Amino acid sequence: MSATLMPSRSYLDRLEAAAGSTKHNQPQVTGARAQIETDPHTWARALFPKQTRQPFVGRHDQMWSWFWQMAPGIAPDPFIAIWPRGGGKSTNAQVGITSLGAREIRRYGLYVSGTQPQADKHVQSVAALLGSPALARYYPLLAERAVNKYGASKGWRRDRLRTALGFTLEGVGLDVSVRGFKDEDVRPDFIVLDDIDARHDSPHMVRKKIETITESILPTGSDDCAIIVVQNRV
């Protein structure tokens, strides 16, 4: 059985310990978060108005419902989004997985793309979201980098993010040697497959990617692993 990392203390307890806040601040933090977490549209537009300024249409509602209905310890059905170019697939996926970290629904994920540079780019896009001032106001530990006892950044690289809240995201390119993935003995509890297909892939390359995904990537997931696939129409 794979281990699933669950928070041992409440978010507010850890926030108080990290920031030195007093208990009379907790109702304010709780109330502010409760107001924006009433539904995914409110949450996304309160924290990331630039990324979600376009009106949601049916496909966006379906993706966000999938994110918002997810629960710890339960593996949802995979979500497959094959959208036209410019439809906001990657942006909504990246904001969506940020919401999983903010609400402590998932803790450790893989962002898988056809090449390592593509995966790194997606990870850095999520890093930019974590640097949002609005996110820092509501979820300060998610916006902070994890550091070791000497104050040095702990696991924050171009291909890997690790926050003070314990949320970790790792970029994986199908063009590099794929290894087993764990974060402190915890297996990935969500996997994003984004831009894994390319227009000029040969039949041999397609088979190789399928083998890597099915034999090396997906088996690393935890028992409650959530899988989302986003891809342009090729």
N, C-alpha and C positions, 0 to 999 in steps of 0.2 A: 504494500500500500504506500502511496506517495504521501509525503507530509504536506499539509496546507497551513501556511502561516496565518494565524489569527491574532488580532491585537490583544495583548494581555492587559492593557490599561486603556481607558477611554481616551479619545482624542483630547478632551478638555483637561484631563489629568496630566497628560504629557505636555500639553501646551502650557499649563501652569508651571510645571517643573522646568521647562526650557526657557520660558520668558519671564519667570518670576512674577507672574500675575497673581492677583488675589482672587478669592472666591467670589467676591461681589461682581467681578467682570464676567464670570461664566454665563449668567443669564443673558447678558448682552451678546456674547459670541453665539450662544445657542439660538437666540432669537433671530439674529441676522442670518445665520446659516439656514434656519428653518424657513425663513421667508423666500430665499432664493432656491431652496431645494424642493419647493412645492411641485414643480414639474420641470422637465428637461429644457423646455424653451426658455423659461425664466432664468434658470441656472446659466445656460450657455450665453444668453444675451447680457446678463448682468456681469459676467466675468470676461467674456470675449466678444464684445459687440462688433469689432472689426471683422473677425472671422465668420460671424454668423449674421451679418447685416442683411443678407439676401433672405427673402421669405422662404420658409420651409415648405416643401411640397411633399407629396405622398412618400417618396422614397426616403427623404430625410426623417419624416415622422417614424417610419418603420425602423430605421437604424437607431434613432434615439429611444424609441420604446424598448428596443432590445437592450440597450445599455442600462436604461432606468429600471427595468424589471429584473435585472440580474441580482442575485443574492449570493453571499459567501457560502461555500460548501456545496453548491448546486451547479452542475454543469448544464448550461443552456444549449439549445440546439445551435449549431453554427449559423452565422449570418453571412450571406453571400451577396455582395453588392457589385454587380457588373453595370456600371453607369457610363454614359457618354462623357467624353473629355470635357472638363470644365464644370462638371456637376457637383463638385465639392466633396468627392468621396474621401480623399486623404485628409482634408481639413476637418471634416466632421468625425472621421475615425480618430484623428489625433486629439481633438477636443473631447471626444467621447471617452477615450482611455484615460485622459486627464481627470475626467469626472469619476472614473472608477477609483483612482488613487485618492482623490479628495474625499470621497464618501467611504473610503476604506473597504470597498467591495472586492478589490483585487490588489495584490501587492507586488508581483514580479511577472513581467511580461517580455516576450520576444517580438521584435518588429522585423519581419522577414521580407526581403526584396530580392530581385533577380541578381543584383550585384551588391558588393559591400559598400561602394560609394553611395548607391541609392538608399541602402538601409541607414547609413550614417546620416544622410541628408534628412530622412524622416525623423530620426532620433533627435537631431538638432532642432527640427521644427517643434517637437514636443518640449525641448529644453527652453525654447523661446516662449512657449505657452506658460511654462512653470515660472518664468521670470516676470510674468504679468503683475503689475502693482495691485490690480483688483484681486487676483488670486491670493497674493500675499496678505491682503487685509482679512480675508475670510479663512484662509488655510495657510498660516505662516510656516508651519513645519513642512508642508509640501513644497513650498517655494524655496526652502533652504537646502543647500547641498549638505549631504552627510559628511561629517568630518571625523577624523580619528582623535585620540586623546591629545595629540600634539597640535590640533587645529588644522591639519592638512586635509585637503579634499579627499574623500574616500570613495573611489570608484566612479568619478565623474570624468568621463572622457568623451571623445567624439562619437564613439560607438556605444557608450554606456552612461546612464544617468542613475544616480542613487540619492534620494532625498533624505532629509532628517526625519521624515515620517516613516521611512522604511520602504517607500515606493521605489521600485527599480525597473528600468527599461533597458533592454539590450538589443542592439542592431545586429542582424545576421544576414549576410549575403550568400546566396546559393552558389556563387562562383568561388567560394573559399571552402577550406576543409571545415566541415561541420562536426562539432564535438558535442558531448553531453552538456546540458546547461543546468546549473543550480546556483542559488544564491543563499549561502549559509545553510546548505542541506535542504533548501526549499526548492521544489520544482516549479517551473512557470505555471501560473494559474490563468494566464491569457496569452494568446498568440495572434498577432496581426500578420496577415499575408497581403502585401501591397506591391503592385507592379512586379509580379513574378513572371509575367508573360511578356514577350517582345515580338514585334511584328515579323522579324526575320529569323526567329528560332527554327532550327531544323528539327525534323522528327526525332533525331537522336538527342538533341538538347531538351526537347519536351519530355522525352522518357526519363532522361537523367534528372530533370527537375522534379518530376513526379516521384521518382524513387527517393530523392533526398528529402522531400517533404513528408512522404508517407512512412519512410523507414528511419529517418534521423531527426526530423523536426517534431512532428506530431507526437511520437512516443515519449518525448521528454516532458509533456504536459502533466500536470497534477490531475487527480481524479475529478476535480471540478473545473478543469480548464475550459475557458471560453475562447472560441475561435471565430475570428472575423476575417473575411476575404474581401478585399476591394480591388477592383481592376477596371481599367478602361476597356471599352469594347475594341477588340483587335480586328 
